[in-house]
Amino acid sequence: MAIILSNEYVATDIYHMKVAYTGNVAPGQFFMVRTWLKEPLLSRPLSVFNYNEDVIEFLYQKVGEGTRLLKNAKAGERIELQGPYGQGFPITRSNYVAVGGGIGIAPLYFACKRIKDKYPRKHLTVYLGFSDQPYMVEAFEKIADDVHVDVGGRITDLVQVSKDDVVITCGPEIMMAALCRQIPEENTVYVSLEEHMACGVGACLGCSREGAQGKNVRICKDGPVFNREVIYR
């Protein structure tokens, strides 16, 4: 069990939680979390928004009973963390383009921060798309070289890449699929998939889906970060 340090409202149905935690966490990984004892039966998967100096941060959206209980949790209360799980974003000495849609921006911030921490001279461009109310834009502006925001439109219409850029993305599947179609084949693109999960370790196959080659992949174990060639034809 860990201790909640803060749990704050950010925007409509969006919350930012900080938890005392010490361990190794890679950008793009996630935790199974819960603050309740019995119901709902399953913990909720939350991607890591940031990790620094023994504090782990989650940016999450209230969408059901589990996240309703999470958003009602108070500082000083206990939270169960299982993880970190999954495969994260590879961080290499490259220029990066990050494209996030809605709550899909959550795992991208930690990845962007790690990129600039390791390779400060490399260029990082961020595109953030929201259906209505933008949030956490200032956090990205503090670490990225360029930040572009779209509200109510299609963020993919704004995206521009150079031939050597590595692209990382998370958000609605329709957005990521469209992005992967428009990015040239010579660019490396990593997609982070969102899915309901039960175990977090690949045993229950609850988050299994068919990949581009017809082979099933487990989002929690084989992902949630995949090279686009694994997921999209």
C-alpha positions, 0 to 999 in steps of 0.5 A, spaced: 500 500 500 502 507 498 500 513 501 496 519 496 499 525 497 494 529 493 488 528 488 486 534 485 481 536 480 484 539 473 478 539 468 471 536 467 472 529 469 479 529 469 484 529 475 491 529 477 493 524 483 500 524 486 502 518 490 508 516 494 512 511 491 519 508 490 521 504 484 523 503 477 518 506 472 519 506 464 515 511 460 509 508 457 508 503 463 502 503 467 499 500 474 493 497 476 490 501 482 485 501 487 482 505 493 476 500 495 476 493 498 471 489 495 466 492 489 468 494 483 472 487 483 477 489 478 483 494 479 483 500 474 489 501 469 492 508 470 498 510 465 504 513 469 503 521 468 510 522 471 515 520 476 520 524 480 523 524 486 519 518 490 513 521 487 509 518 482 503 521 478 497 519 475 492 523 470 486 520 469 479 521 467 472 519 471 468 514 466 465 509 471 465 507 478 472 505 479 475 512 477 469 515 481 472 512 487 479 514 485 477 521 484 474 521 491 480 519 495 483 524 499 491 526 501 493 521 506 489 515 504 492 509 502 492 506 495 494 499 492 499 499 487 500 493 482 506 494 477 509 497 474 506 493 468 507 493 460 512 495 455 514 502 455 516 507 449 523 506 447 527 513 448 533 514 443 537 519 441 532 522 436 528 528 434 521 526 437 514 528 435 508 526 440 501 526 438 496 526 444 488 526 444 484 527 450 486 523 456 491 519 451 496 525 453 497 522 460 503 517 458 506 522 453 508 527 458 513 522 462 516 520 455 517 527 453 520 529 460 525 523 459 526 524 452 529 532 454 532 529 460 536 524 456 537 528 450 536 536 451 539 538 445 534 533 441 528 537 438 521 535 441 514 537 438 508 536 441 501 536 438 495 535 443 488 535 441 482 536 445 474 535 444 473 541 448 477 543 454 484 543 454 488 541 460 496 540 462 498 544 456 503 548 460 506 542 463 508 540 456 510 547 454 515 547 460 519 541 457 517 541 449 521 545 444 514 546 440 507 545 443 501 545 438 494 545 441 487 543 437 480 544 440 474 541 437 478 539 431 482 533 428 489 534 431 492 530 426 491 535 421 496 539 424 502 534 425 508 535 421 514 530 421 521 530 418 524 524 415 528 522 421 523 523 427 520 518 431 513 519 433 509 517 439 502 517 440 496 515 445 489 517 444 482 515 441 484 509 436 481 513 430 486 518 431 492 513 432 490 509 426 489 516 422 496 518 424 499 512 422 496 512 415 499 519 414 506 518 417 511 516 412 513 508 412 520 510 414 518 514 420 518 509 426 511 510 430 510 507 437 502 507 439 500 506 446 493 503 446 488 503 452 483 498 454 480 495 459 484 490 463 483 485 469 490 482 471 495 486 468 500 481 466 497 477 460 494 471 464 487 473 463 487 475 456 481 480 457 485 485 453 487 481 447 486 483 440 488 482 433 494 485 431 496 487 423 499 480 422 493 476 424 496 474 431 493 476 437 497 481 442 496 482 449 495 489 450 497 489 458 503 484 457 506 485 449 504 493 450 501 497 451 506 501 447 507 497 440 511 499 434 505 501 429 507 495 424 504 490 429 497 494 430 496 497 424 496 494 417 
